[in-house]
Amino acid sequence: MNKVEAQHSDIERVLLDDGVIQTRVRELGAQLTRDYEGKDLVMVGILKGSVIFLADLMKCVDLDFSIDFMSASSYANESSTGEVRLMLDLRESIQGKDVVIVEDIVDTGLTLKYLQENLRTREPKSLEICTILDKPDCRKVPVTPKYSGFKIPNEFVVGYGLDYNEYYRSLPYIGVLKPEAADRRKKIS
């Protein structure tokens, strides 16, 4: 069994297949195009999980815009530590610009609340969140994405940029990870 086959066999079930994801990404792109027409839009991808979503979303936004990246985390393995760490900051100023944070998943809200507070101090004209996945049942702090791909139940998911210890990001779908796969990957890391 090769590495890709092994990754697929670690998935309990596919939650969202590639076709469903791509349809929703096109819809989000069209909505962003309407909402930010004539504005100075900056899409801020949160590394590493948002990369695939951001790349697909960018192709669906029919506007001139810029992108930048941040990296922040409150996770170790599959659970939130509660402490947010900023590992990479923006390279350009967002003062006076319309900013959309592009994230792979909003669950506890801790990372995004931290990022919102941090970015608001830089005086953007507006600041919104666009996520492919929203897990509202996991919220520890109030965060509401304006643009949300899918609301999902409280299950540990991987694929389409989401990982477990850096595994599974390249899966073309979003799937629920088998508990025994998480245990095995924990021992490898």
Secondary structure, DSSP 8 states (H G I E B T S, - for coil): --HHHHHHHTEEEEEE-HHHHHHHHHHHHHHHHHHTTTS-EEEEEEETTTHHHHHHHHTT--S--EEEEEEEEEEETTEEEEEEEEEE--SS--TTSEEEEEEEEESS-HHHHHHHHHHHTT--SEEEEEEEEE-GGG-SS----SEEEEE--S--EEBTTB-BTTBSTT-SSEEEE-HHHHHHHHHH-
